[in-house]
Each structure stands twice: as structure tokens, then as C-alpha cells.
């Protein structure tokens, strides 16, 4: 028996005929802070994620254990909390309430969740727990497979309405629909999407977790959204047919008098362009151009959208100064969390060591560096 099954047996007694599911986290290659503006984004599902072991029971109870929190919490299926309890089970309960409201008949289960995704680091552990729960419960209780696009839409709504985080759709969509060996180009307006083969040849994509907790990020996030709404309102005044901010014209930005609002709009428009150019670069296997676009994205997030922080800027500057690195930027919502970097594969280890030392000298704590490998979106593990 493997370690997780043993753990399950210790916790719940019977570990025969367990079903297993996995949901990856995600990293965003490029297209930051434009999913909620209807822009295009290019995330990928990653090999770090959450595994669930599940077994049906005859009791009307949903028993959830998290190895991360070393905690078991149970719910009576007829008395699920109607609002969040401010703990990790909220993401599961949000999904349970949603499925129940859609007429799905809930029944008893014991579940063990085990994650190797660092929490609160911008790798979408929340989206992974929502999508994993949604996928697993739908398969267990309805016997039918999920529509993965609808699942992403529903999970985003659960995050918005039950959890109370006003996020866009990128994270839930990426962990639901990602594919091994690919990045996922997503038009967040139409939800049209295309898998883009990610052939990095002699390069390695690294994820660098600053290990800086993201403080007050949600307040700044909502503020950025409001500033972008304001920019769109101003631009639509002279161009009523302008559908969304990302399709605005850089030349018309002079119409926005307020410098802060103008900068936010400039980021939205230029970042959307960079996504399109990045896809072209990937299709032509022009990784040097992709690296240049990653660098430009960071500059825009730092100076125009102002969602970076000292730790992320330090990591990016250190990496960009190395000849083995062809591009680096912060990724995710910002104010802490992670960066990504495209480095020569042979020097990935040297780069990591150098960076860990200089970062620790500067900030007094170390970052974590992981090679970024792609993965399939949420799935049952059949072996
Ligand atoms: C968070 C949100 C996403 C997206 C990114 C920034 O991850 O959940 O919807 O807005 O920030 O690109």
C-alpha cells in the first residue's frame, strides 16, 4: 500500500477500492491582470497540485481530511454551512452547495486531500481545490463527465459569490482545461481557447516562489479592477463601440487625464498585445522573443499596473542580469507570490543556487525554486 492509502486507512479505517483524482495548480506564462477585462491570457497547468483519495460510505456525512492542515472536518449532508467558515473546507463546501442547488443528490464520502502546491503563493491552490471537488463529486454522484468549460465558469462563480474573491476566470479555466506539454491560450471574453504546444527545447521554465505572503492583495486587486472600469468608461465616452479596455488604442490614452488610470489602461492594452505576440513567438519557436515579452510584461506590471513588490522586483532583476536567463517576470496577482524565468536548461541549477543566496542575503529568508513542468487538467488517476 502506498503512503497516502496507508494514511487514509489510519484515518478512516477502510482503504479498499479507493478512487483517486488529481487537479494541477497553474502558472501564467503571460497575460496578467487582464482576464477580468476580457483579455487573452496564456496560463498552463503545472505538475504540482492536489490529489484526492475518496471512498463512498453509508453514512450521510462528508468527511474531509487535509494532510497540509493535518485536520479532519466533517459535514452532515443535510446541514451544509450556508456561508464560509474561514477555513480550507470553504472551497469544497462552496462546490457542494452549488451542486446541491443544481439537483445533484449528495451522499456520504471520506476524502483525503494531499497537496504539494505552496499555499497563498499565486499557484492557484484555491482554484485547484474547487475544480478538483467539482470534478470528483460530479463523477461520483452523477456518473457523468463534466463539461469542463461550464465547470470553470461555475467554480469562478463559487469563488466570487461564496468565497467572496472577485477573481477572473483564468485560474479555474487553466486547471480544468490545461494539457501536458501545452500552454492554454484563453480569450476570457468568448472563452474560445487553443492549446499551444510548449516546446522550450534547450530552455527550462522556472517558478520562483518569493515566499512573501501576499498581504492586502485582494484590496489592491479590487482597486485595479475599479481603475480599469474607470479607464474603459472614459475611453468609451469618445468611442462608444469600444467593447473592452484591452482592445483600446494606445493613441487614445491621452483622453485619460488621471495619470494612474492612464497607466492601468496602458498595461491592459499592451499586455493583451504581448499575449498575441507571445503565441506567435511560441509557434515560430522564437524563445528569445518570448523572453523579451516576459521582461516587458514585468516592466508594465511594475511601473504601469503597480502590482509588484521589492521581493518580486529583486528576483526579476537578478535573473534578467544573468546571461543564461532570456526572460523573467512576476506571475499571478502580485504583491508577493511567484515569478517565472526562462533559463538555459543546463544552467538552471546554477541560476537557482545563485538566486537563493542573493535573495536570502537581501531579505533574510529564502525563495523556493521549482522547475515548471506542464500537466493535464483535473483528471481521475486510473493506475
Ligand atoms: C489572480 C486571479 C486571476 C487573475 C490573476 C492576475 O490569480 O485569480 O483571475 O486575475 O490574479 O492575472
Boltz pocket constraint, residues with backbone or C-beta under 6 A from the ligand:
constraints:
  - pocket:
      binder: B
      contacts: [[A, 28], [A, 31], [A, 32], [A, 33], [A, 34], [A, 35], [A, 36], [A, 122], [A, 167], [A, 168], [A, 169], [A, 170], [A, 171], [A, 332], [A, 333]]
      max_distance: 6.0
